[in-house]
Amino acid sequence: MDSLGTAVLVFMVSSAAVIFAGIGLARFGDELAEKTGWGKLWVGTLLVSIATSLPELTVNISAVWLEKSPGLALGNVFGADMINVFVLAVVALLFGVRHLFENQGRDTEILVLLGVGLVSVATLMGALGDVKLGPTSLGALLILAVYVGGMRAVYHAGRTHMHLEDIPAPAGKALGAWIGFGLCSAVVIVAGRFLASSADSIAEITGIGASFVGVLLVSIVTTLPEASVTVAAAVRKSYGIVIGNVYGSNAFNVSIVFFADLFHAEGPLLRSMEAAHFVAAAGALVLMAMGYALIRGCQGRVASWTGKLTLAIPFVYVVALYAVYTFARQ
């Protein structure tokens, strides 16, 4: 895009499309949870989180394949995980910490720990330099294996800890919900791609540092679907979809490293991690761990510190962003 005005216009139009599609994903995801009998956490974790992470997938593959910018892809992964927890905290403050985090089961805890584990694996393999294995790498394969195994554990934990009479039964035909969900997903893919490319143009035209774009600007714009779904689901009081969408998206975002690695001919993608990426990964780990502490603290009688911890999350997010910016300039 040649002019700043054009880039801003495309950014605004595609942002609006992503937000409306995100609201549709929340609505149809909620409907699918009821009509399929899968439960809201699982639908939020699997269907909604993957659909809303499609912009990250599109942008990251494009970044390493077409733009030859692995730093942008890695920054987007860790930056998106950071901002997802930030949005979750804001929603919790608006709709009530107890409402959002109480009555969460073992499946939710496993899902949160899965996100923490995946970021940890990516960080460790990035620090070790990773090893290329055919078209992919050892680190990417480990991430994929942990993601698949973790998602199986989330599903089985959800079913194991439910009494038979509590398992929801299908409540009608889900064809209409599937069609609506598919159409909204398609809008997210198309609009998300234009949204990210226009954000990149704005960054280039205005002179924002490219090393910081992935963690801040691109991660913000590609997580608009997650943010819109999180807010819309909270309004509908579908708190299982809220938690599943945020932490399911965080887990899937890291798994994107495997897919992007297939298009990175220069070697293992994780080998391209720089100091700013390690700082962003550390920020993501701290923020997700704080979310886990909130879930644990809201079980049974809510601990008095949960409100203060929720308020601390936005502060930690800003501090982490500043740290990433500082290391990116070095």
C-alpha positions as CSV (number, residue, x, y, z in Angstrom):
1,M,0.0,0.0,0.0
2,D,1.5,3.2,-1.2
3,S,-0.1,5.8,1.1
4,L,-0.8,6.0,4.8
5,G,-4.4,7.0,4.2
6,T,-5.1,3.8,2.1
7,A,-3.4,1.6,4.7
8,V,-5.5,3.2,7.5
9,L,-8.7,2.8,5.5
10,V,-8.0,-0.9,4.8
11,F,-7.1,-1.4,8.5
12,M,-10.4,0.1,9.7
13,V,-12.6,-1.8,7.2
14,S,-10.9,-5.2,7.9
15,S,-10.9,-4.6,11.6
16,A,-14.7,-4.0,11.5
17,A,-15.1,-7.2,9.5
18,V,-13.0,-9.2,11.9
19,I,-15.0,-7.8,14.9
20,F,-18.4,-8.7,13.4
21,A,-17.2,-12.1,12.3
22,G,-15.8,-12.7,15.9
23,I,-19.2,-11.9,17.4
24,G,-20.7,-14.4,14.9
25,L,-18.1,-17.1,16.0
26,A,-19.1,-16.6,19.6
27,R,-22.8,-16.9,18.8
28,F,-22.5,-20.0,16.5
29,G,-19.9,-21.5,18.8
30,D,-22.3,-21.2,21.7
31,E,-25.0,-22.8,19.6
32,L,-22.7,-25.6,18.5
33,A,-21.9,-26.3,22.2
34,E,-25.5,-26.8,22.9
35,K,-26.6,-28.7,19.8
36,T,-23.6,-31.1,19.6
37,G,-23.4,-31.8,23.3
38,W,-19.7,-31.2,23.3
39,G,-19.8,-28.5,26.0
40,K,-18.7,-24.9,25.9
41,L,-15.1,-25.3,27.1
42,W,-14.3,-27.8,24.4
43,V,-16.0,-25.8,21.6
44,G,-14.2,-22.7,22.8
45,T,-10.9,-24.6,23.0
46,L,-11.1,-26.4,19.7
47,L,-13.4,-24.7,17.3
48,V,-13.5,-21.1,18.3
49,S,-9.9,-20.7,19.4
50,I,-8.6,-22.3,16.1
51,A,-10.9,-20.2,14.0
52,T,-9.9,-16.9,15.7
53,S,-6.2,-17.9,15.4
54,L,-6.5,-18.2,11.6
55,P,-5.1,-14.7,11.1
56,E,-2.0,-15.6,13.1
57,L,-1.6,-18.7,11.0
58,T,-2.0,-16.8,7.7
59,V,0.3,-14.0,8.8
60,N,3.1,-16.2,10.2
61,I,3.3,-18.4,7.1
62,S,3.3,-15.4,4.9
63,A,6.0,-13.8,7.1
64,V,8.5,-16.7,6.8
65,W,7.5,-17.8,3.2
66,L,6.9,-14.6,1.3
67,E,8.4,-11.8,3.4
68,K,11.4,-13.8,4.7
69,S,10.8,-12.3,8.2
70,P,10.9,-15.0,10.8
71,G,11.3,-12.4,13.5
72,L,7.8,-11.0,12.6
73,A,6.3,-14.5,12.9
74,L,7.9,-15.3,16.2
75,G,7.0,-11.9,17.6
76,N,3.4,-12.4,16.6
77,V,3.2,-15.8,18.4
78,F,4.4,-14.6,21.8
79,G,2.9,-11.1,21.5
80,A,-0.5,-12.7,20.7
81,D,-0.3,-14.9,23.8
82,M,0.5,-11.9,25.9
83,I,-2.4,-9.7,24.7
84,N,-4.9,-12.6,24.9
85,V,-4.3,-12.8,28.7
86,F,-4.5,-9.0,28.9
87,V,-7.9,-9.0,27.2
88,L,-9.1,-11.8,29.5
89,A,-8.1,-9.7,32.6
90,V,-10.0,-6.7,31.2
91,V,-13.1,-8.8,30.6
92,A,-12.8,-10.3,34.1
93,L,-12.7,-6.8,35.6
94,L,-15.7,-5.7,33.6
95,F,-17.9,-8.8,34.1
96,G,-16.6,-10.0,37.5
97,V,-13.6,-12.1,38.3
98,R,-15.7,-14.7,40.1
99,H,-18.1,-15.1,37.2
100,L,-15.2,-15.8,34.8
101,F,-12.9,-18.0,36.8
102,E,-15.0,-19.9,39.3
103,N,-16.4,-23.4,38.7
104,Q,-13.6,-24.3,36.3
105,G,-12.7,-27.9,36.2
106,R,-9.6,-30.0,35.7
107,D,-9.9,-29.7,32.0
108,T,-9.5,-25.9,32.2
109,E,-6.4,-26.2,34.4
110,I,-4.8,-28.7,31.9
111,L,-5.6,-26.3,29.1
112,V,-3.8,-23.4,30.9
113,L,-0.9,-25.6,31.7
114,L,-0.7,-26.7,28.1
115,G,-0.3,-23.1,27.0
116,V,2.5,-22.6,29.6
117,G,4.2,-25.8,28.5
118,L,4.1,-25.0,24.8
119,V,5.7,-21.6,25.4
120,S,8.3,-23.2,27.6
121,V,9.2,-25.8,24.9
122,A,9.5,-23.1,22.3
123,T,11.7,-20.9,24.5
124,L,13.9,-23.9,25.4
125,M,14.4,-25.0,21.9
126,G,15.0,-21.5,20.8
127,A,17.7,-21.1,23.4
128,L,19.4,-24.4,22.4
129,G,19.3,-23.5,18.7
130,D,17.0,-26.3,17.6
131,V,17.9,-29.0,15.1
132,K,16.6,-29.4,11.5
133,L,14.8,-32.6,10.7
134,G,13.9,-32.9,7.1
135,P,11.3,-30.3,6.1
136,T,10.8,-29.3,9.8
137,S,12.7,-29.3,13.0
138,L,13.0,-31.1,16.4
139,G,11.5,-28.1,18.2
140,A,8.5,-27.8,15.8
141,L,7.8,-31.6,16.1
142,L,8.0,-31.4,19.9
143,I,5.5,-28.5,19.9
144,L,3.1,-30.3,17.7
145,A,3.3,-33.5,19.8
146,V,2.7,-31.5,23.0
147,Y,-0.2,-29.7,21.5
148,V,-2.0,-32.8,20.2
149,G,-1.3,-34.7,23.4
150,G,-2.4,-31.8,25.6
151,M,-5.7,-31.3,23.7
152,R,-6.5,-35.0,24.1
153,A,-5.9,-34.6,27.8
154,V,-8.2,-31.6,28.0
155,Y,-11.0,-33.4,26.2
156,H,-10.7,-36.6,28.3
157,A,-10.4,-34.6,31.6
158,G,-13.6,-32.8,30.8
159,R,-15.5,-36.0,30.2
160,T,-13.9,-38.0,33.1
161,H,-14.7,-35.4,35.8
162,M,-18.3,-35.0,34.7
163,H,-21.1,-37.2,36.1
164,L,-23.0,-39.1,33.4
165,E,-26.1,-37.0,34.0
166,D,-24.1,-33.8,33.7
167,I,-22.8,-34.5,30.2
168,P,-24.9,-32.4,27.8
169,A,-27.0,-34.2,25.3
170,P,-27.4,-32.9,21.7
171,A,-30.2,-30.4,21.6
172,G,-31.1,-30.3,17.9
173,K,-29.7,-30.1,14.4
174,A,-26.4,-28.2,14.2
175,L,-26.3,-27.8,10.4
176,G,-27.2,-24.1,10.5
177,A,-24.7,-23.4,13.2
178,W,-22.0,-25.2,11.3
179,I,-22.7,-23.1,8.2
180,G,-22.7,-19.9,10.1
181,F,-19.5,-20.9,11.9
182,G,-17.8,-21.7,8.6
183,L,-18.9,-18.4,7.0
184,C,-17.6,-16.4,9.9
185,S,-14.3,-18.3,9.9
186,A,-13.9,-17.5,6.2
187,V,-14.4,-13.8,6.9
188,V,-11.8,-14.0,9.6
189,I,-9.3,-15.6,7.2
190,V,-9.8,-13.0,4.5
191,A,-10.2,-9.9,6.6
192,G,-7.4,-11.0,9.0
193,R,-4.9,-11.2,6.1
194,F,-5.8,-7.6,4.9
195,L,-5.8,-6.4,8.5
196,A,-2.3,-7.7,9.1
197,S,-0.9,-6.5,5.8
198,S,-2.3,-3.0,6.3
199,A,-0.8,-2.9,9.8
200,D,2.6,-3.8,8.4
201,S,2.2,-1.0,5.8
202,I,1.3,1.5,8.5
203,A,4.4,0.4,10.5
204,E,6.6,0.8,7.4
205,I,5.3,4.2,6.3
206,T,5.3,5.7,9.8
207,G,8.8,4.3,10.6
208,I,7.9,2.0,13.5
209,G,10.8,-0.4,14.2
210,A,10.2,-3.7,12.3
211,S,11.6,-5.8,15.2
212,F,8.8,-4.5,17.5
213,V,6.0,-4.8,15.0
214,G,5.4,-8.5,15.5
215,V,5.1,-8.3,19.3
216,L,3.0,-5.1,19.4
217,L,1.2,-4.0,16.2
218,V,0.7,-7.3,14.3
219,S,-0.2,-9.2,17.5
220,I,-2.8,-6.6,18.4
221,V,-4.5,-6.7,15.0
222,T,-4.3,-10.5,14.6
223,T,-5.9,-11.0,18.0
224,L,-8.9,-8.8,17.3
225,P,-10.9,-12.0,16.5
226,E,-10.0,-13.5,19.9
227,A,-10.8,-10.2,21.7
228,S,-14.2,-9.8,19.9
229,V,-15.1,-13.4,20.7
230,T,-14.0,-13.1,24.3
231,V,-16.2,-10.0,24.9
232,A,-19.2,-11.3,22.9
233,A,-19.0,-14.6,24.8
234,A,-18.8,-12.8,28.1
235,V,-21.9,-10.8,27.2
236,R,-23.7,-14.0,26.5
237,K,-22.4,-15.4,29.8
238,S,-20.7,-18.2,28.0
239,Y,-17.7,-18.2,30.3
240,G,-16.5,-21.6,29.2
241,I,-16.0,-20.2,25.7
242,V,-14.2,-17.2,27.1
243,I,-11.6,-19.3,28.9
244,G,-11.4,-21.9,26.2
245,N,-11.0,-19.3,23.5
246,V,-8.2,-17.4,25.2
247,Y,-6.1,-20.3,26.4
248,G,-7.0,-22.5,23.4
249,S,-5.8,-19.7,21.2
250,N,-2.6,-19.3,23.2
251,A,-1.9,-23.0,22.7
252,F,-2.7,-23.0,19.0
253,N,-0.6,-19.9,18.4
254,V,2.5,-21.7,19.6
255,S,1.6,-24.8,17.5
256,I,1.7,-22.4,14.5
257,V,5.5,-22.6,14.8
258,F,5.2,-26.2,13.3
259,F,3.3,-25.1,10.3
260,A,5.4,-21.9,9.7
261,D,8.5,-24.0,10.1
262,L,7.5,-26.0,7.0
263,F,7.7,-22.9,4.9
264,H,11.0,-21.6,6.4
265,A,13.6,-22.9,4.1
266,E,16.5,-21.1,5.8
267,G,16.4,-23.5,8.8
268,P,14.5,-24.1,12.1
269,L,12.3,-21.1,12.8
270,L,13.0,-21.2,16.5
271,R,16.7,-20.7,15.7
272,S,15.8,-17.2,14.7
273,M,14.7,-16.2,18.2
274,E,16.3,-12.9,19.3
275,A,16.5,-11.3,22.8
276,A,13.2,-9.5,22.3
277,H,11.5,-12.7,21.5
278,F,12.8,-14.4,24.7
279,V,11.5,-11.4,26.7
280,A,8.1,-11.7,25.0
281,A,8.0,-15.4,25.7
282,A,8.9,-14.7,29.4
283,G,6.1,-12.2,29.5
284,A,3.6,-14.7,28.0
285,L,4.7,-17.3,30.6
286,V,4.2,-14.9,33.5
287,L,0.8,-13.7,32.3
288,M,-0.5,-17.2,31.7
289,A,0.7,-18.3,35.1
290,M,-1.2,-15.4,36.6
291,G,-4.3,-16.6,34.8
292,Y,-3.7,-20.1,36.2
293,A,-3.4,-18.6,39.8
294,L,-6.7,-16.8,39.3
295,I,-8.5,-20.0,38.3
296,R,-7.1,-21.9,41.3
297,G,-7.9,-19.0,43.6
298,C,-11.5,-18.7,42.5
299,Q,-12.4,-22.4,43.2
300,G,-14.7,-22.6,46.2
301,R,-14.4,-19.5,48.4
302,V,-12.8,-16.8,46.3
303,A,-9.5,-15.6,47.8
304,S,-9.2,-11.9,48.5
305,W,-6.1,-11.5,46.4
306,T,-7.8,-12.5,43.1
307,G,-9.1,-9.0,42.4
308,K,-5.6,-7.5,43.0
309,L,-4.0,-10.1,40.8
310,T,-6.4,-9.4,38.0
311,L,-5.6,-5.7,38.3
312,A,-1.9,-6.5,38.1
313,I,-2.2,-8.3,34.7
314,P,-2.6,-5.1,32.6
315,F,0.4,-3.6,34.5
316,V,2.6,-6.7,33.8
317,Y,1.6,-6.6,30.2
318,V,2.7,-3.0,29.8
319,V,6.0,-3.7,31.6
320,A,6.6,-6.7,29.3
321,L,5.9,-4.6,26.2
322,Y,8.4,-1.9,27.4
323,A,11.0,-4.6,28.1
324,V,10.5,-6.1,24.6
325,Y,10.8,-2.6,23.1
326,T,14.0,-2.0,25.0
327,F,15.7,-5.2,23.9
328,A,14.4,-4.8,20.3
329,R,16.3,-1.5,20.1
330,Q,19.6,-3.0,21.2
